[in-house]
Amino acid sequence: MKKIIFILSFCLLPSAFCLLYGQQLPLFSQYMLNDYFQNPAIAGSRPAFDLISANRLQWIGITDAPRTYALSMEGPIRAKNMGVGGYLFSDVTGPSRRVGFTGSYAYHIKLTEKIKISLSVSAGVMQFAVDATKLTLANMSDYVFANGYESKVVPDLGASFYLYGLPKENGTGNWWLGGYAPQIFPAKLKLFETPVSTGTLVTHLYAMGGYKLFITDEFAAEPSFLVKMVNPAPLQIDGGLRIIYKNKIWIGGTYRTKDAMSAMVGYTYKDNLTFGYSYDITTSNLKNYSNGTHELMIGLRFKTPVVPVAPKAE
């Protein structure tokens, strides 16, 4: 079979062709806002249900660059010390597409008067697809891609934990530490019925943490980190800092090793509608071709819990 030429073939970057043995899940620069996507054990750690939409346009200026869209919702069942949630995402890079849905259940255990731990299990499905009509081939008559379009649906299982300090009056914990392992089940991916296109879901390992330091009654500083590990891609670390004013307005930035640095700004309106925007400046070899990455986050907080709790019988 002739060599297949891809416009984007950077297998060590998270949004590259999904069948390679690299990172297979999307990334977000505003990980501290879209934290449930990075760790389902967070479900139920806050006092209300949160709905978050994330939209990321990566590597502007490069044809067929990754486009990622995600929607998540999570919240507490407080009388039961539980949390529930789910997220779905679509990640498109040139001819390849990943679509996934995951639901989760978390149970919160009080370790001390000020510390809790949440343990979570998650399950879902993912569809991997390739549209061969969008590929540039050395041999346009290549028999492998005669069908034009192929897709595969596979199961996804995960487990996570989240250790956190109990929230202050504004509903925010002052520190947190967690870990998440999605894609525990190594489902096989085989498209176009050829060994060349066979791959496996690879278990990812995420570690996250942060601390919210209340400097004054009006200002807070929030350093945080996110570590991503998946074989054979190199270890990737995100480090971020937000400066928050009156728990409503913030500015900040992040640095992602071997990839990009970003600047971000955000605003929360009446404690229930949040907007966040970030712009990534590419630091990898793509900086000569890319005009950066745009990311928009919109969050909606429901003051009344979505899942009602039946009153106890007297």
Residue pairs with C-beta under 8 A, 6 or more apart in sequence:
1 139
1 142
1 144
1 194
1 196
2 137
2 138
2 139
2 142
3 138
4 135
4 137
4 138
4 142
5 136
5 137
5 138
6 17
6 94
6 95
6 135
6 136
7 62
7 63
7 64
7 94
7 136
8 16
8 17
8 62
8 64
8 65
8 66
8 93
8 94
9 16
9 17
10 16
10 286
11 17
11 20
11 21
11 22
11 233
12 22
12 23
12 233
12 234
12 258
13 22
13 23
13 259
13 284
14 22
14 23
14 25
14 26
14 27
14 228
14 236
15 26
15 27
15 58
15 66
15 68
15 91
15 93
16 22
16 66
16 93
17 93
17 94
17 96
18 24
18 91
18 93
18 96
18 97
18 98
18 128
18 199
19 96
19 128
19 130
19 189
19 191
19 197
19 198
19 199
20 199
21 199
21 200
21 202
21 231
21 232
22 230
22 232
22 233
23 204
23 228
23 230
23 233
23 236
24 98
24 183
24 201
24 202
24 204
24 230
25 182
25 183
25 204
26 56
26 66
26 68
26 70
26 89
26 91
26 98
27 228
27 256
28 34
28 37
28 38
28 54
28 56
28 68
28 70
28 295
28 297
29 56
29 238
29 254
29 256
29 260
29 262
29 264
29 278
29 280
29 293
29 295
30 54
30 264
30 276
30 278
30 295
30 297
31 37
31 38
31 208
31 224
31 226
31 238
31 240
31 254
32 210
32 222
32 224
32 240
32 242
33 52
33 266
33 274
33 276
33 297
33 299
34 52
34 54
34 70
34 72
34 297
35 42
35 208
36 42
36 43
36 50
36 52
36 72
36 74
36 85
36 87
37 52
37 54
37 70
37 72
37 87
37 89
38 180
38 206
38 208
38 226
39 120
39 160
39 162
39 178
39 179
39 180
39 206
39 208
40 74
40 85
40 87
40 102
40 104
40 106
40 120
40 122
40 158
40 160
40 180
41 83
41 104
41 106
41 118
41 119
41 120
41 160
41 161
41 162
41 178
41 180
42 74
42 83
42 106
42 118
42 162
42 178
43 74
43 75
43 76
43 83
43 84
43 85
43 104
43 105
43 106
43 118
43 120
44 74
44 75
44 76
44 77
44 78
44 81
44 82
44 83
44 84
44 85
44 106
44 108
44 118
45 76
45 83
45 108
45 116
45 118
45 162
45 164
45 167
45 173
45 176
46 75
46 76
46 167
46 171
47 76
47 78
47 167
47 171
48 75
48 76
48 171
48 301
48 302
48 303
48 304
48 305
49 73
49 74
49 75
49 76
49 301
49 302
49 305
49 306
49 307
50 72
50 73
50 74
50 75
50 299
50 300
50 301
50 302
51 71
51 72
51 73
51 299
51 300
51 301
51 302
52 70
52 71
52 72
52 73
52 297
52 298
52 299
52 300
53 69
53 70
53 71
53 297
53 298
53 299
54 68
54 69
54 70
54 71
54 72
54 295
54 296
54 297
55 68
55 69
55 295
55 296
55 297
56 66
56 67
56 68
56 69
56 293
56 294
56 295
56 296
57 65
57 67
57 293
57 294
57 295
58 65
58 66
58 67
58 68
58 280
58 293
59 65
59 66
59 282
59 286
59 289
59 290
59 292
59 293
60 290
60 291
60 292
60 293
60 294
61 289
61 290
61 291
62 286
62 289
62 290
63 94
64 93
64 94
64 95
64 134
65 93
65 290
66 91
66 92
66 93
67 91
67 92
67 93
68 89
68 90
68 91
68 92
69 89
69 90
69 91
70 87
70 88
70 89
70 90
71 87
71 88
71 89
72 85
72 86
72 87
72 88
73 85
73 86
73 87
74 83
74 84
74 85
74 86
74 104
75 83
75 84
75 85
75 302
75 305
75 306
75 307
76 82
76 83
76 305
77 83
77 84
77 305
77 307
77 309
78 305
78 309
79 309
80 309
81 107
81 108
81 109
81 110
82 105
82 106
82 107
82 108
83 104
83 105
83 106
83 107
83 108
83 118
83 120
84 103
84 104
84 105
84 106
84 307
85 103
85 104
85 106
86 101
86 102
86 103
86 104
86 124
87 101
87 102
88 99
88 100
88 101
88 102
89 98
89 99
89 100
90 97
90 98
90 99
91 97
91 98
91 99
92 98
94 134
95 130
95 131
95 132
95 133
95 134
95 135
96 128
96 129
96 130
96 131
97 127
97 128
97 129
97 130
97 131
98 126
98 127
98 128
98 129
99 126
99 127
99 129
100 124
100 125
100 126
100 127
100 156
101 124
101 125
101 126
102 122
102 123
102 124
102 156
102 158
102 182
103 122
103 123
103 124
104 120
104 121
104 122
104 123
104 158
104 160
105 120
105 121
105 122
106 118
106 119
106 120
106 162
107 118
107 119
107 120
108 116
108 117
108 118
109 116
109 117
109 118
109 119
110 116
111 117
113 166
114 165
114 166
115 163
115 164
115 165
115 166
116 163
116 164
116 166
117 161
117 162
117 163
117 164
118 161
118 162
118 163
118 164
119 160
119 161
120 159
120 160
120 161
120 162
121 157
121 158
121 159
122 156
122 157
122 158
122 159
122 160
122 182
123 155
123 156
123 157
123 158
124 155
124 156
125 153
125 154
125 155
125 156
126 153
126 154
126 156
126 201
127 151
127 152
127 153
128 151
128 152
128 154
128 189
128 191
129 149
129 150
129 151
129 152
130 149
130 150
130 151
130 191
130 192
130 197
131 148
131 149
132 145
132 147
132 148
132 149
132 150
132 192
133 148
133 149
135 145
137 145
144 192
144 194
144 196
144 197
145 192
147 192
150 191
150 192
151 191
152 189
152 190
152 191
154 187
154 188
154 189
154 201
155 185
155 187
156 182
156 183
156 185
156 187
156 201
157 182
157 183
157 184
157 185
158 180
158 181
158 182
158 183
158 184
159 180
159 181
159 184
160 178
160 179
160 180
160 181
161 178
161 179
162 176
162 177
162 178
163 176
163 177
163 178
164 173
164 175
164 176
164 177
164 178
165 173
165 174
165 175
165 176
166 173
167 173
168 174
168 214
170 247
172 212
172 247
173 212
174 211
174 212
174 213
174 214
175 209
175 210
175 211
175 212
176 208
176 209
176 210
176 211
177 208
177 209
178 207
178 208
178 209
179 205
179 206
179 207
179 208
180 204
180 205
180 206
180 208
181 203
181 204
181 205
181 206
182 203
182 204
182 206
183 201
183 202
183 203
183 204
184 203
185 201
186 200
186 201
186 202
186 203
187 200
187 201
188 198
188 199
188 200
189 197
189 198
189 199
189 200
189 201
190 197
190 198
190 199
191 197
202 230
202 231
203 230
204 228
204 229
204 230
205 228
205 229
205 230
206 226
206 227
206 228
206 229
207 225
207 226
207 227
207 229
208 224
208 225
208 226
208 227
209 224
209 225
210 222
210 223
210 224
210 225
211 222
211 223
211 224
212 220
212 221
212 222
213 220
213 221
213 222
213 223
214 220
215 221
218 245
218 246
219 243
219 244
219 245
220 243
220 244
220 247
221 241
221 242
221 243
221 244
222 241
222 242
222 243
222 244
222 250
222 252
223 239
223 240
223 241
224 239
224 240
224 241
224 242
225 237
225 238
225 239
225 240
226 237
226 238
226 240
227 235
227 236
227 237
227 238
228 235
228 236
228 237
228 238
229 235
229 236
234 258
235 257
236 256
236 257
236 258
236 259
237 256
237 257
238 254
238 255
238 256
238 257
239 254
239 255
240 252
240 253
240 254
240 255
241 252
241 253
241 254
242 250
242 251
242 252
242 264
243 250
243 251
243 252
244 250
247 268
248 267
248 268
248 269
249 266
249 267
249 268
250 264
250 265
250 266
250 267
251 263
251 264
251 265
251 266
252 263
252 264
252 265
253 261
253 262
253 263
253 264
254 261
254 262
254 264
254 278
255 261
255 262
256 262
258 283
258 284
259 282
259 283
259 284
260 280
260 281
260 282
260 283
260 284
260 293
261 280
261 281
261 283
262 278
262 279
262 280
262 281
262 293
262 295
263 278
263 279
263 281
264 276
264 277
264 278
264 279
265 276
265 277
265 278
266 274
266 275
266 276
266 277
266 297
267 274
267 275
268 274
268 275
269 275
271 301
272 300
272 301
272 302
272 303
273 298
273 299
273 300
273 301
274 297
274 298
274 299
274 300
274 301
275 296
275 297
275 298
275 299
276 296
276 297
276 298
276 299
277 294
277 295
277 296
277 297
278 294
278 295
279 292
279 293
279 294
279 295
280 292
280 293
280 294
280 295
281 287
281 292
282 290
282 292
282 293
